[in-house]
Amino acid sequence: MNAEISTRQIDLDNSVAALLAGEHDAHLKTLEALLPCDISLRGNRLTLDGTAPEVERGEALVDELLALIQSGQSLDRSTLELAASLSNDRRDWARELGDIVSDVILEHRGRRIRPKTVNQKAYVDAIRSNTITFGIGPAGTGKTYLAMAMATSALLSGEVARIILTRPAVEAGEKLGFLPGGLMEKVDPYLRPLFDALYDMMDSERLSEHLERGTIEVAPLAYMRGRTLNDSLVILDEAQNTSPEQMKMFLTRLGFGAKMIVTGDITQIDLPRGQHSGLVNVREVLADIPDIAFVFFDSQDVVRHKLVQDIVSAYKQHGEQHRPARKGASRGPGEQRRGGRGSAATAE
């Protein structure tokens, strides 16, 4: 017996209809692929066709998108995909969608940097609520970018006196050999992704001033030894390439009024064979300590090209089928765990 077909029509203001449809109807085409019902827009009249449950879900989703538009929020593909996924399997999805979309961390040259997935929102909230936050997951999930945005926002608002950015100097599978120049020229290949993010969030002249004054410091991990970092937000990127000893050294640099964010991908460890990763080890050591949070990302959090999401998923599946799990890495990506009492990105 065929399900009864239902039709729902929604009349929109012309300006709202244009924003919902998007340029060249891009948003409408995305919604057509995401919704279980058929959706069409003729003039300023939106029509939904399908079974009664499909149309009901589609109408609820459209209503929330219209509410976002009327509140001044802009729509993009990631917002549409987030709304569709939330409405499909979460009870309080409308409030959760609003919380995520409205959480603007930083705005620069008209571009809003904000979380775009549930795990990214959990990550941002964890950074706000905890002294040390670990963001662990595959490439393209916004771990470093959102950490940089949180750090930049904290510096500009006066919450911290400086930002310190560091990475272990480990090549990703190929030897760079001798690098000429001074310290900054030598470490630039390792730290370039951090600089790229900074230039997205701050005018170059202002960034140069901060670098000259030392309020933004970029240095290899080896230069952290012996220091105590007060009133700072410190980011350790590519932490999967630290040894357990290096990770301990870094974490014990924590000073008063400071926060730390540690990011990494335990599926892309470039350490010599047989050497243990400090990022894998630290999850066992610090799992139950209050004020330390672990947030895990998966392929659904990838905010780069859609193909990157498919590549990450394919490698994960292949690895599970052909390789034994790395010791200490039993908790998989996408599974969130909060340390003790602590709570568990991405430009528009």
C-alpha positions as CSV (number, residue, x, y, z in Angstrom):
1,M,0.0,0.0,0.0
2,N,1.5,3.3,-1.1
3,A,1.9,6.1,1.5
4,E,-0.4,9.0,1.1
5,I,1.3,11.9,-0.7
6,S,1.2,15.3,1.0
7,T,1.9,18.8,-0.3
8,R,2.8,21.9,1.7
9,Q,3.2,25.4,0.3
10,I,5.1,28.3,2.0
11,D,4.8,31.8,0.8
12,L,8.0,33.8,1.3
13,D,9.1,37.5,1.0
14,N,11.1,38.0,-2.2
15,S,14.3,38.8,-0.4
16,V,14.0,35.8,1.9
17,A,13.2,33.5,-1.0
18,A,16.4,34.7,-2.8
19,L,18.5,34.1,0.3
20,L,17.0,30.6,0.8
21,A,17.5,29.7,-2.8
22,G,21.1,30.9,-2.9
23,E,23.2,32.1,-5.9
24,H,22.1,30.2,-9.0
25,D,19.7,28.2,-6.7
26,A,22.8,26.5,-5.1
27,H,21.1,26.2,-1.6
28,L,17.9,24.8,-3.1
29,K,19.8,22.1,-5.0
30,T,21.6,21.2,-1.8
31,L,18.3,20.9,0.0
32,E,16.9,18.8,-2.7
33,A,19.7,16.3,-2.2
34,L,19.4,16.4,1.6
35,L,15.7,16.3,2.1
36,P,13.6,13.1,1.8
37,C,10.8,15.1,0.1
38,D,10.8,17.1,-3.2
39,I,11.3,20.8,-2.9
40,S,10.7,23.5,-5.5
41,L,10.6,27.3,-5.6
42,R,8.4,29.2,-8.1
43,G,8.6,32.9,-7.6
44,N,8.3,33.3,-3.9
45,R,6.3,30.1,-3.2
46,L,8.1,27.1,-1.8
47,T,6.5,23.7,-2.4
48,L,7.2,20.5,-0.5
49,D,5.9,17.2,-1.9
50,G,6.2,13.7,-0.4
51,T,4.8,11.5,2.3
52,A,3.3,13.3,5.3
53,P,6.3,12.5,7.6
54,E,8.7,13.6,4.9
55,V,6.9,16.8,4.3
56,E,6.6,17.5,8.0
57,R,10.3,17.0,8.5
58,G,11.1,19.2,5.4
59,E,8.8,22.0,6.7
60,A,10.4,22.0,10.1
61,L,13.9,22.2,8.5
62,V,12.8,25.0,6.2
63,D,11.2,26.9,9.1
64,E,14.5,26.8,11.0
65,L,16.5,27.9,8.0
66,L,14.1,30.8,7.6
67,A,14.5,31.7,11.2
68,L,18.3,31.8,10.7
69,I,17.9,34.1,7.7
70,Q,15.6,36.4,9.6
71,S,18.1,36.6,12.5
72,G,20.8,37.8,10.1
73,Q,22.7,34.5,9.7
74,S,23.9,33.6,6.2
75,L,23.5,30.1,4.8
76,D,26.1,28.0,3.2
77,R,26.4,24.3,2.3
78,S,27.9,23.3,5.6
79,T,25.0,25.0,7.5
80,L,22.4,23.2,5.3
81,E,24.1,19.8,5.8
82,L,24.4,20.4,9.5
83,A,20.7,21.3,9.7
84,A,19.6,18.3,7.7
85,S,21.7,15.9,9.8
86,L,20.6,17.3,13.1
87,S,16.9,17.3,12.1
88,N,17.2,13.6,11.1
89,D,18.4,12.1,14.4
90,R,18.5,14.6,17.3
91,R,15.5,15.7,19.5
92,D,16.4,19.2,20.4
93,W,18.0,19.9,17.0
94,A,16.6,23.3,16.4
95,R,18.1,24.8,19.5
96,E,21.4,23.0,18.9
97,L,21.5,24.3,15.3
98,G,21.0,27.9,16.5
99,D,23.7,27.5,19.2
100,I,26.2,26.3,16.7
101,V,25.5,28.7,13.9
102,S,25.3,31.8,16.2
103,D,28.6,31.0,17.9
104,V,30.9,33.4,16.0
105,I,34.4,33.2,17.5
106,L,36.0,35.9,15.3
107,E,35.0,38.2,12.4
108,H,37.7,39.6,10.1
109,R,37.1,41.4,6.8
110,G,33.4,40.3,6.8
111,R,34.3,36.6,7.3
112,R,32.8,34.9,10.3
113,I,34.8,32.1,11.9
114,R,32.6,29.7,13.8
115,P,32.1,26.0,14.5
116,K,30.3,24.2,11.7
117,T,29.7,20.8,13.2
118,V,28.5,19.3,16.5
119,N,32.0,18.2,17.4
120,Q,33.5,21.5,16.4
121,K,31.0,23.2,18.8
122,A,32.0,20.8,21.6
123,Y,35.6,21.6,20.9
124,V,35.1,25.4,21.1
125,D,33.1,25.0,24.3
126,A,35.7,22.8,25.8
127,I,38.4,25.4,25.1
128,R,36.3,28.0,26.9
129,S,35.6,25.7,29.9
130,N,39.0,23.9,30.4
131,T,42.6,24.9,31.0
132,I,43.9,22.2,28.7
133,T,42.0,20.9,25.6
134,F,43.0,18.2,23.2
135,G,41.5,18.1,19.7
136,I,42.2,14.8,18.0
137,G,41.0,13.9,14.5
138,P,41.8,13.7,10.8
139,A,42.9,16.4,8.5
140,G,40.4,19.1,7.6
141,T,38.3,19.0,10.7
142,G,39.2,22.5,11.8
143,K,41.2,21.5,14.9
144,T,44.1,24.0,14.3
145,Y,42.0,26.6,12.6
146,L,39.5,26.9,15.4
147,A,42.2,26.8,18.0
148,M,43.9,29.7,16.2
149,A,40.6,31.6,16.1
150,M,40.0,31.1,19.8
151,A,43.6,32.2,20.6
152,T,43.3,35.3,18.3
153,S,40.0,36.3,19.9
154,A,41.4,35.9,23.4
155,L,44.4,38.1,22.6
156,L,42.4,40.8,20.9
157,S,39.9,40.9,23.8
158,G,42.6,41.0,26.5
159,E,41.8,37.6,28.0
160,V,45.5,36.6,27.5
161,A,48.6,38.7,27.1
162,R,50.2,36.6,24.3
163,I,49.8,33.6,22.0
164,I,52.5,31.0,21.7
165,L,52.3,28.6,18.8
166,T,54.5,25.6,18.5
167,R,55.0,22.4,16.6
168,P,57.5,19.5,16.7
169,A,60.0,19.8,13.8
170,V,59.3,16.4,12.2
171,E,59.1,16.0,8.5
172,A,56.0,14.3,7.0
173,G,57.6,11.4,5.3
174,E,60.4,13.2,3.4
175,K,63.6,14.8,4.6
176,L,64.0,18.5,4.0
177,G,67.8,18.4,4.6
178,F,69.8,21.5,5.5
179,L,67.7,24.7,5.7
180,P,69.5,28.0,5.3
181,G,68.9,31.2,7.2
182,G,68.2,32.1,10.8
183,L,65.8,30.4,13.2
184,M,62.5,31.7,11.7
185,E,63.7,30.8,8.2
186,K,64.7,27.3,9.3
187,V,61.4,26.5,11.1
188,D,59.1,28.3,8.6
189,P,58.3,25.1,6.6
190,Y,57.1,23.4,9.9
191,L,55.2,26.4,11.2
192,R,53.8,27.8,7.9
193,P,50.3,26.4,8.4
194,L,50.0,28.3,11.6
195,F,51.1,31.5,9.9
196,D,48.5,30.9,7.1
197,A,45.8,30.7,9.7
198,L,46.9,33.9,11.4
199,Y,46.9,35.8,8.1
200,D,43.2,34.7,7.7
201,M,42.4,36.3,11.1
202,M,44.5,39.4,11.3
203,D,45.8,42.2,9.0
204,S,49.4,41.6,8.0
205,E,50.6,44.9,9.5
206,R,49.0,44.1,12.9
207,L,50.3,40.6,12.8
208,S,53.8,41.9,12.2
209,E,53.5,44.2,15.1
210,H,52.5,41.4,17.4
211,L,55.3,39.2,16.2
212,E,57.8,42.0,16.8
213,R,56.6,42.7,20.3
214,G,56.5,39.1,21.2
215,T,52.7,39.1,21.9
216,I,52.5,36.4,19.2
217,E,55.4,33.9,19.4
218,V,56.0,31.1,16.9
219,A,58.7,28.6,17.8
220,P,59.6,24.9,17.5
221,L,58.7,22.7,20.4
222,A,62.4,22.2,21.5
223,Y,62.4,25.9,22.5
224,M,59.7,25.4,25.1
225,R,62.0,23.5,27.5
226,G,62.8,25.3,30.8
227,R,60.1,28.0,30.3
228,T,57.0,28.8,32.4
229,L,54.2,30.2,30.2
230,N,52.0,32.6,32.2
231,D,49.0,34.6,30.9
232,S,49.2,32.9,27.6
233,L,47.2,30.8,25.2
234,V,49.6,28.1,24.0
235,I,48.8,25.9,21.0
236,L,50.8,22.7,20.2
237,D,50.0,21.6,16.7
238,E,50.8,18.2,15.1
239,A,51.1,16.7,18.5
240,Q,51.0,13.2,17.2
241,N,54.7,13.7,16.3
242,T,55.8,14.3,19.9
243,S,57.3,11.7,22.1
244,P,55.8,11.0,25.5
245,E,58.7,12.9,27.1
246,Q,58.2,15.9,24.8
247,M,54.4,15.9,25.6
248,K,55.2,15.9,29.3
249,M,57.7,18.7,28.9
250,F,55.2,20.8,27.0
251,L,52.3,20.3,29.4
252,T,54.4,21.1,32.4
253,R,55.2,24.6,30.9
254,L,51.7,25.7,32.0
255,G,51.8,28.8,34.1
256,F,49.2,31.0,35.9
257,G,46.4,32.5,33.8
258,A,47.4,30.3,30.8
259,K,45.5,27.8,28.6
260,M,46.8,25.1,26.3
261,I,45.3,23.6,23.2
262,V,46.8,20.5,21.8
263,T,45.9,19.2,18.3
264,G,46.8,16.2,16.3
265,D,45.9,13.3,14.1
266,I,46.9,9.9,15.5
267,T,46.4,8.3,12.0
268,Q,49.3,10.4,10.6
269,I,52.2,9.8,12.9
270,D,55.6,10.6,11.2
271,L,57.8,9.4,14.1
272,P,60.4,6.8,13.4
273,R,59.1,3.2,13.4
274,G,58.9,1.9,17.0
275,Q,58.8,5.3,18.7
276,H,55.6,6.0,20.7
277,S,53.5,9.0,20.1
278,G,53.0,11.4,23.0
279,L,49.4,12.2,21.8
280,V,48.5,8.5,22.0
281,N,50.1,8.1,25.4
282,V,48.6,11.2,27.0
283,R,45.0,10.0,26.5
284,E,45.7,7.2,29.0
285,V,47.8,9.3,31.4
286,L,45.5,12.3,31.8
287,A,42.0,10.8,31.0
288,D,40.6,11.3,34.5
289,I,42.1,14.6,35.5
290,P,39.6,17.5,35.9
291,D,40.0,20.7,33.8
292,I,41.4,18.7,30.9
293,A,39.2,17.8,28.0
294,F,39.5,15.5,25.0
295,V,37.4,16.1,21.9
296,F,37.5,13.6,19.0
297,F,36.6,14.4,15.4
298,D,35.8,12.1,12.5
299,S,35.3,12.4,8.8
300,Q,31.9,14.0,9.2
301,D,33.7,17.0,10.7
302,V,35.8,17.6,7.6
303,V,35.1,21.1,6.3
304,R,37.3,21.0,3.2
305,H,36.3,19.7,-0.2
306,K,33.7,16.9,0.0
307,L,36.2,14.6,-1.5
308,V,38.5,15.0,1.5
309,Q,35.7,13.6,3.7
310,D,35.6,10.5,1.4
311,I,39.4,10.1,1.4
312,V,39.5,10.2,5.2
313,S,36.7,7.7,5.5
314,A,38.4,5.4,2.9
315,Y,41.8,5.4,4.7
316,K,40.1,4.8,8.1
317,Q,38.2,1.8,6.7
318,H,41.4,0.4,5.0
319,G,43.4,0.9,8.1
320,E,40.9,-1.0,10.2
321,Q,40.9,-3.9,7.8
322,H,44.6,-4.2,7.2
323,R,46.5,-2.9,10.2
324,P,46.4,-3.8,13.9
325,A,45.4,-1.0,16.2
326,R,48.3,1.1,17.6
327,K,48.8,0.5,21.2
328,G,46.8,3.0,23.4
329,A,44.6,4.1,20.4
330,S,41.5,2.0,21.2
331,R,39.2,5.0,21.4
332,G,38.3,5.9,17.9
333,P,37.8,9.2,16.1
334,G,34.3,10.7,16.7
335,E,34.0,9.4,20.2
336,Q,34.1,12.2,22.8
337,R,35.4,11.9,26.3
338,R,35.6,14.7,28.8
339,G,38.4,14.6,31.4
340,G,37.1,14.8,34.9
341,R,34.7,17.6,35.4
342,G,35.7,19.4,32.2
343,S,33.4,19.6,29.2
344,A,34.3,18.0,26.0
345,A,36.0,25.0,12.3
346,T,36.4,27.2,9.7
347,A,35.5,30.4,8.0
348,E,32.2,31.3,6.4
